[in-house]
Amino acid sequence: MAYTAMKASTKQKSHVWFLVFLVILVVASLLINLGPQYNAFVTKHNVPLPKVKEFPFRLGLDLSGGTSLTYDLDLSVIEPSDRLNAAEGARDVIERRVNMFGVSEPNVQINKTAQGNYQITVELAGVKDINEAIKQIGETPLLQFKELNEERKELTDEEKAAMDEYNKKAEAKAADVLGKVLSGGDFAELAKTFSEDEATKDNGGSLGWLSSKENPEIIAIAEKLEIGQVNTNLQKTSQGYEIVKVEDKRPQTKDGKPVVEIKAAHLLICYEGASNCQSGLTKEQALEKINKLKEQATPENFSDLVKQNSTEPGARDSGGELGWFSNDTMVKEFEEAAMAAKKGEIVGPVETEFGYHLIYKEDERPMMDYKLSHIFIKTKSIIDILGNVDEWKTTELTGKYLKRATVQFNPQDNSPEVALEFDSEGAKLFEDITGRNINKPVAIFLDGYVISQPTVNEKITGGQAVISGRFSLVEAKTLAQRLNAGALPVPITLVNQQTIGASLGQSSVDKSLTAGFIGLVLVALFMIIVYRLPGLLSVIALLVYGSLTLSIFKVWPVTLTLSGIAGFILSIGMAVDANVLIFERMKEELRAGKPLGTAINEGFSRAWPSIRDGNLTTLITCFILIQFLTGSIKGFAITLALGVLMSMFSAVVVTRNLLKLVVTPKIASKLWLFGVKPVSDKQA
């Protein structure tokens, strides 16, 4: 008996702790859902509580009002293999143009018609001048080549002397502060006193956790330090002097797994039809050859095999070495195989768009995050004195003279490059520009944004050039895609325009809210009348479900459309449906004379297969709709899938724990609370 009582007590405690967790979860969701109202209350009544971040609902076009535009793309002059890239480039250009005239949450997406043609749909919410928007979207993407503006104002002797004097004092101040730190001074107090970074000085110079991509200059200093250490030498960055302290460091993670970078080499055998291939081999011949090479390959002879056999440009010199790279750097198939391989292992053949690869994974190391504090002493530059000036001067060369851009590999170090080919007039212009800018950069602008600024090494004739730099393969492909989109003005034709007024959108929102409220009330009444106490608890679980789901919609954020709201309401019905299955099974067990605790357990365990299978088939359908469809149908599938997942949590987990928590021996004796007559009554 003592053991049974102790076991029951332990179970009861677990249900209480679940209730505490649930309350915290609900409070958090309510703060997300009612953030504006909470902040207004705190401000109005001067309540000493912190304000919360506000997450507005992201409403679709049919709810917020606006215009939907559909464009046909004329890709008849583009090779079939390049049409998707051209469409994606046009989409990127349109998206940038839409963002320039301040559209709230624009939606620009590519659709493929049943005839195999491409269309772009642009949804614009809140645009006042739709005609101007249509005009800007329809313009040809603007590709420009610019040279340094040599006519910029220079510093006077007095200004230069003043800048030098300021920077000398800054260096002396930084050296003095560093001396105080190294002498054992309190870093946080010194940061508050001397640091010129206004954003961090009041909290002791804390920068929080930084990854290697967030602030490369400071991370370069931190990488050489251990936890608790400070750089012992004065470190100069582009903005000033940095004194950095490593508070902590940890391996980067993604989806719960460590993020690593690896060092690898590869051997490529390409075939006819693969990207940038001139081997003359068929696909079958290439596969046969690389399989034979794999049989011979060892870590010791891998470099020699690459130099003797690889079809990759420059492999004879590089030995296929790729250096260190991390996630999202190589093409997907190559990266997945390289990351999955063990250190020292040769894997393959792996097929990519470039052909078949053997991959030798040479080394692996974790990528780190750093928790840092710093003391910053600012220096002055020319920009601080003269202000921002136009650095670049427009030339005559634009995208209309560019025939094509393609990805190739540097024969010296095997790095990806982008090759440019101009027409005859563009070749002459490019020759003139490069001739007057030797050892100077020439910047490439797409729609007003710098996408590359290579340095000219020599005068370039013949209308061909190479953009080289520290590109990853993905970056090089993206750059070529954008150049082609700008250089090949893909004609677009407006074929459909639909305008929804703000009042109509608001009317849809009001009607949706009314329908949802009525449906929720009717469902709640039905559950309470038919199932009584379990029904009441299921309504509470349903309210928890609603609050959590809406908060997810806000934080994600999910774009809510009428169809999306329909998906959410449908998931409410599925949540109730799960409870109906559970409670009906409970009633059957109670009618059979089983104890209440046993009936509850049996109700949930026996109903679970039906709930699981029904919801799983719904989720599979939602996944298919999300992957292969767009627009309102995709929105419906997303909200339904999220709702189904949350409904399983509310129906199976929340309701069950609430039942276990409220059921006591006294309540267990009152079977009418569960919609069942006592056995004695029936027998009488």
Secondary structure by P-SEA (a helix, b strand, c coil): caaaaaaaaaaaaaaaaaaaaaaaaaaaaaaaaaaaaaaaaaaaacccbbbbbbbcccccccccbbbbbbbbbccccccccaaaaaaaaaaaaaaaaaaaacccccccccccccccbbbbbbbbcccccaaaaaaaaaccbbbbbbccccccccccaaaaaaaaaaaaaaaaaaaaaaaaaaacccaaaaaacccccccccccccccccccccccaaaaaaaaacccccccccccccccccccccccbbbbbbccccccccccccbbbbbccccccccccccaaaaaaaaaaaaaaccccaaaaaaaacccccccccccccccccccccccaaaaaaaaacccccccccccccccbbbbbbcbbbbbbcccccbbbbbbbcccccccccccccccccccccccbbbbbbccccbbbbbbbbbcaaaaaaaaaaaaacccbbbbbbccccccbbbbbccccccccccccccccaaaaaaaaaaaaaaaccccccccbbbbbcaaaaaaaaaaaaaaaaaaaaaaaaaaaaacaaaaaaaaaaaaaaaaaaaaaaaaacccccaaaaaaaaaaaaaaaaaaaaaaaaaaaaaaacccaaaaaaaaaaaaaaaaaaaaaaaaaaaaaaaaccccaaaaaaaaaaaaaaaaaaaaccaaaaaaaaacccccccccccccccccccccc
